[in-house]
Amino acid sequence: MLSYRHAFHAGNHADVLKHYVLSLVLDYFNQKPKPYWVIDTHAGAGIYALSSDFSQKNAEFEAGIARLFKAENLPKSLADFVKLVKNHNANNCLNLYPGSPKIAEAFLRDNDKLRLFELHPSDCKLLLENFNAKGRQVKIEMQDGFNGIKACLPPPTKRAVVLIDPPYELKEDYLRVVDTIKDSLKRFETGTYCIWYPLLQRPEIATMQQALISLRPNNYLDVSLNVVSPNPDGFGMFGSGMLIINPPWTLPKILEGTMPVLCDTLALDKNAHFTLSQNIS
């Protein structure tokens, strides 16, 4: 299915959680001099104009990055994330939102590599344009990232951050995520795998979470953010989460300090809350 366009949702609460956590993981990887790869299985367009018809249709960014953009006295790591977004915007005006490829690019050092997969032809074209003349450091392929990741593992550097965030429009995506992680761990068991998931009123999500945790029961972190009460009619996304396999050991402490602030900033009703569970050996 090629109907999904992330531009409709760019900069919403789910993007903020996903990209903030990704920035923490990449910052940790940069604390060691050895190079690493970043592999993004569903890269999208790379950066999004919030004035576009896509973004303006529901203006989801207004309850996401726009709130964080204007917030004051943020904890350092959240302030650093906002600064990263502001680096793409002139005069402190929020016009562009960087997707995960541009978030990753901000952390790349000379010897690090970025591998991007995007199946949608229009988004892949935009992705190529947004990374024009990046040379050998960035490689972009128009293919299904669930399949493309196989050729990347293990990376020559033996260090990698993998982001897997499909649209989950198809029920099969939940199973494919688990199968992809299972296969990836066989190819490269020490990689750090970041799996984003939506919070919806459907059983596949909890089933996927438990299946992923069972693959590394002693080395995972799961953080979720509910921004609003689930809709009584059973439809709609009310939050999202990131499940990380082989996470940085520093991550739980940082999130314990910042998730209350992020939750308060993005809350849409009084029932907003976050969860944080981990078992890091």
N, C-alpha and C positions, 0 to 999 in steps of 0.2 A: 504494500500500500504506500502510495507516494502523495497522499493528500495532506499530510501533516506539515505545517510550516511553523517553526518555532517563533518567528517574528510576532505572531499573535500574542505570545506569552512572555516576550523578552523583558527581563527586569522585574518579573513578579516575585512574590515571596519565595517561591520554590527555587528560582534562579539565585536569589540572594543567599539562601542557605547552601545550595550546591556549590556556588562559586566561592563563598567565604570559606567553607570547609576545604575545598580544593586548594585555595591559597595557603591555608595553614599547612597542608601536606607538602606543597611545593616549597614553602619556606623552610620546612624541616629538611627536605632533600638538599637544599642549597647550603646547609650547614656543614656538609662534607664536600671536599674538593672533587671527589670522583664523579665523572659525568653520568648522566642518566637520560632515559628516554621518557617522554610523555606520549601516551597513546590514547586517542580520543575516538571512540567507535561511532559516535553519532554527533559529528562536529557542528552541524548547522552552517550558518553563513559566516560566523566568526565575529561579527559586530553588527549592531542593529540600530537603525535610525528610529528614535522614539516618536518622531513626527510622521512616520510613514502611515499609510492607510492600515496596514496590518496591525501595527502597535497601537494605533489610535482607536481601533474598532472597539476594544474592551478596556483599553488604557490600564492594563493590569499592573504596569510599572508604577502607577501612582500609589498603590498600596504596598509596593515593594521597595525598589531601590530609591524612589523619590523620597520616601520617609527617612531612609537611612542617610541619604545624601544631605538632608537638612538637619539631621540630629547633631547635638552638641555633647561634648564631654564623653565621647565613646571610649571604651577600653582600647588599648593600643592596637591589638590585632584587628578589631573592627574598624578603627580609624585608618589603619593601613590599607584595608580592603577598599574603603571608600576613596582613599587617595588614589588607588589604582584606577578606579572608575573615573575619578575627576581628571586623571591624566589624559583621558580621551575626550574631555570636554573643556572648551575654552570659556573663560570669564565666569567660572563657577556656575554655568548653566547646564542643566542636564538635557542633552540632546542625543547622545549616543550611549548605548550599553554594550560593553564587551562580553561576548560569549566565552565559553570555556577555552577555545583556541587562543583568543587574545589574552585571557587571564594567564594561560600557560606561557605564552610568549613573553609576558612581562618578567617571568622568573628565569627564562632560559639564559644560560651562560654560553660562552663560545663553543664549548664541546658538547653541549646537550643537544638532543634531537627532539623534534616534534613530528609525530605521525598522525595524520588526520584522515578520517573516513567519513564520507557523506554520500548517501545514495541518491538523494533528490537532485536532479540535474540543475534546477534553478539555483538551489542553495549551494551546490558544489561550484557552480560558475562564480557566484558571489564570493565564496570562500577563496577561490583561486585569485580573484581580483584583490581581495583584502590582504593576501599574502604575496602579492606580486614581487618578484625579484628577491625572494628570500633564499634562493639558492638551495644548497644541499641540506641545510639545517632543518628545513621544513619540507615534508613530503605530503602531498594531498592526493587521495585516490577516490574516484567516484565508484564506490562499491559498498556493499553491506558490511558494516564494521564487525558484525558477529563472525563473519568469515574472514575478513581482512586481518583481524588481530592474530590469527594463527601464524602468519608469516613473520610476525614481529617478535615472537617469543621463542626462545629467550633472546633478549637484546644483547648485542655484543658487550655492552657496558655492565651487564648483570645487575643493573639497577633500573627500575622503571615504575612510573605511576600510570595506572590505567584507569580511565574514566569511562564508565558504561552508563549511558542515560538514554535509552530508547524512548519513544513516545508512549509506549504501552497502549497503543490504539488496538492492537491485536492481542487476544488472550495468549497467543503463542509466545509473545515477547517475554512473559514471566518465566516460562519454561526455558526459553532460549538464553535468558540471562544466567540461569542456574547451570545449564549445560555448558555455556561459554566459560564461566568461572571454573567449573570442574575441569574442563579441558585445559584451560590456561594454567591452573595450578599444577597440572601434570607436566606441562612444558616449562613452567617457570614458577616454582613454588614460593619463592621469596619476594615476588613482586607485590606492590601495594595496589590493591584493587578497590576503586571507589565506585560503588553502585548507587545511583540515585533512583528513588522510587516515589510515586505519588501516594498520597493518602486518600483513598476512595473507599466507599462502602461496598467492597467486593472481596471475596475470600482468597483470591489468587495472591494478594499482597502478603498476607500473613504466612501463607504457604511458602512463598518465595523466600521471605525473610528467614524462616526456620530452616529451609533447605540450605541457604547460604551459610548460616551460622554453623550448621552441622558439618560443613566442609572444613572449617577452622574454628572449632569450639573454644580453643584456648588462645585465639589471636584475632579478635574482631572488636570493632566499635560500631555502635548503631545510634545515631542521633536523629531525632525527628522533631518537627515543629508543626503543631496544630495552630492555625491562626484564627479559626472560626469553628463554631459548632457544626457538626455534620447536618446537611440539609434533610429535613424530615421526609422529603420525597425520595431520598436515597441517591440522588444524583449530585455530581460536582465534586471537585477536589477541595478538601478542607485543610490540607497541609501537605508536607512531603518529608522525606528522610534521606539520609545518606548512610549506607552500611559499608564499612571499610574493613577489608580483610588485610591483615598484616599492617595495621595502622602505626604511625609514629607513637612512641611511648609517651610523648609530651602532649598528645592531643586531648586526652580526657581532662587534664587539669585546666587547659586553656578554655575548653568548651564549658566546663563547670562555672567558670567566671564570666563568660560572655553570653551564653545562651539566655540567661534571664533578661539581659539587656535587649538582645535581638528579639526575644519573644514580646517584651513590652512595646518595642518600637513597631513591630509588624502586626500586633494583635488587632483583630477586627471585632472581637466581642470579649466578654468577660470570661469565657471558657477557653481562651487561648492558653496553651501550655506547651512545654517541651518534654521530651524524654531522652535520657542518655543512659545507655547500658554498654558495658564492655567487659571483656575478659582478655587482658593483654599479658601474656607470659613473657 
